[in-house]
Amino acid sequence: MPHPDQATRYGAVFWLDDCGDDLTRRPALAGDETVDVAIVGGGFSGLWTAWFLLQANPALQIAVIEREFCGHGASGRNGGWCSPRYPMLVDELEKHFGADAARATIRAQHAIVDDIGAIIADQGIDAHFTPGGMLSVARTPRQLAALHATYATYDRLGLAGDTHMLSADEARGLIAASSILGGMKTRSGASIHPARLVRGLARAVEARGGRIWESTAVARVRPGRPAMVETAGGTVTARRAVVLAGEAYLSDLPGYHRQLLPMSSMIVATAPLDQATWDAIGWQGYESLSSGAYTKDYLTRTRDGRILFGSRGAPYLFGSAMPEQALADPALYGPIIANLRGWFPVLRDVPITHAWGGYLGVPRDGMPSVHFDPATGLGNAFGYTGRGVATSALAGRALAGLIADDRALVPDLPMMRAPGRLWEVEPLRWIGVRYIQNAFARIDAADFRDGSTPPDAKLAKSLAPI
Ligand SMILES: Cc1cc2nc3c(=O)[nH]c(=O)nc-3n(C[C@H](O)[C@H](O)[C@H](O)COP(=O)(O)OP(=O)(O)OC[C@H]3O[C@@H](n4cnc5c(N)ncnc54)[C@H](O)[C@@H]3O)c2cc1C
């Protein structure tokens, strides 16, 4: 009998295979153009910014410039959590910005999840929006203590309204995974089909008059009045703003190399499970599921009955290199598949059909940046550290408000600030990031082995921006 993983397509993104269109590329830019707003990046950030700009002022001439195709980046290949969890953890938010800002941020994040659901419904975008909420489970005593601490912070800040703790039996009643010691359930939150969302959003932007050039790489951004972008096919002059919405991939752009750290995350997808297997697993609520592992296990149940199992990614590469083929190496996925089958031994013989990775952008201080400077004509929305599905809509709306001068769209939140400090130069960056990645893997391994904590755990946590 062939091994169940022989049919795995490494580097193939399940969501893009299943997005409902054939990813035919739109025409590239050919010649010089002038618009009101030129947006670099056809992912959620760029497209939500375009969408909300056109809502604020339908007369604006908007162009999105995308190096590959809309949804090629993290937006088309993520875990599908449209999550009320913010990129920065709530206790960190409170520590750095105070209790009021933490509350305002988490409330805004909850609200944008509902807003996304409403817009998708209104626009007829079939992005499989499934409001199943969030379920965090603890699989070690350390994880259980951390979950209780998180809940206590929510409670203290008055944010625990739709969140409650679950006993081990209650959590196991929702999901029959191994080693569950307890859980925390949040009613808010949805799972989505990210590629259907990003592709649908691109079409919605075009339907409102926005233009999209694909296969068009921006080689240089020139600030000024007006600001401009240069591509091999021509220059785009932007009367009002150039928006940088390329997240992790911006580290390739001159002047932005150290702004965000490209960190990979990787996912494997099972074949659709049969009813008997689903009966054994449960998970009837389609919650976005996670554990408290440092290496970040995140799981999604798809509409067609698969389990997607994601985990923190491949080792960081020197100089923030992010080659696509580095994420198609089968050797990277063995531990993730083993982890999935550790969670659910019943999946022992179920084939893994897809295994892929993608790059997300980590800001040095852990806080996203949404900013527009009329003097340079440059705006940006980025830095979501792996929690960008919902946050990019919040950021895109806020950035549209700044550019269109519609203050009602601009929230008073800590992310409304210029990009934060730069990452260290190499080789310091490589040494530090590799150390943190290794330390987190060691912390998880020791925690599972015997509940011990490596002596450098505190140091590793203090160095990590998130
Ligand atoms: C594997 C994985 C799993 C994740 N899971 C989740 C999750 O479950 N929930 C969640 O909230 N977040 C998740 N994230 C993070 C989330 O997907 C991102 O934060 C979000 O999609 C970022 O959207 P974006 O539009 O800013 O960037 P991207 O989607 O990366 O889009 C940027 C686009 O800009 C283009 N671009 C960049 N530079 C240029 C240039 N010079 N010229 C032209 N075009 C350019 C790129 O080609 C790309 O298409 C995950 C990320 C990954 C990689």
The ligand as a Gaussian input file, in Angstrom:
#p B3LYP/6-31G(d) Opt

LIG

0 1
 C        1.166000      30.580000       6.141000
 C        0.493000      31.783000       6.743000
 C       -0.595000      31.610000       7.595000
 C       -1.239000      32.720000       8.144000
 N       -2.387000      32.523000       8.855000
 C       -3.110000      33.598000       9.261000
 C       -4.390000      33.419000       9.854000
 O       -4.924000      32.309000       9.940000
 N       -5.047000      34.533000      10.314000
 C       -4.497000      35.782000      10.200000
 O       -5.097000      36.753000      10.669000
 N       -3.313000      35.987000       9.567000
 C       -2.628000      34.925000       9.069000
 N       -1.461000      35.110000       8.391000
 C       -1.035000      36.490000       8.115000
 C       -1.875000      37.127000       7.017000
 O       -2.068000      36.231000       5.963000
 C       -1.162000      38.392000       6.548000
 O       -0.928000      39.215000       7.652000
 C       -1.977000      39.179000       5.526000
 O       -2.450000      38.341000       4.505000
 C       -1.120000      40.297000       4.979000
 O       -1.784000      40.856000       3.870000
 P       -1.002000      41.923000       3.013000
 O       -1.893000      42.300000       1.916000
 O       -0.492000      42.990000       3.899000
 O        0.279000      41.134000       2.471000
 P        0.365000      40.004000       1.348000
 O       -0.845000      39.184000       1.281000
 O        1.660000      39.294000       1.582000
 O        0.396000      40.797000       0.007000
 C        1.468000      41.596000      -0.358000
 C        1.490000      41.622000      -1.868000
 O        2.363000      42.653000      -2.280000
 C        3.026000      42.211000      -3.429000
 N        4.269000      42.971000      -3.529000
 C        5.238000      43.074000      -2.598000
 N        6.246000      43.836000      -3.029000
 C        5.885000      44.258000      -4.270000
 C        6.530000      45.067000      -5.239000
 N        7.749000      45.596000      -5.047000
 N        5.894000      45.304000      -6.407000
 C        4.643000      44.792000      -6.629000
 N        4.007000      43.988000      -5.741000
 C        4.624000      43.718000      -4.580000
 C        3.258000      40.735000      -3.190000
 O        3.470000      40.019000      -4.384000
 C        1.985000      40.334000      -2.465000
 O        1.006000      39.811000      -3.339000
 C       -0.759000      34.027000       7.860000
 C        0.347000      34.207000       7.027000
 C        0.967000      33.096000       6.461000
 C        2.138000      33.305000       5.542000

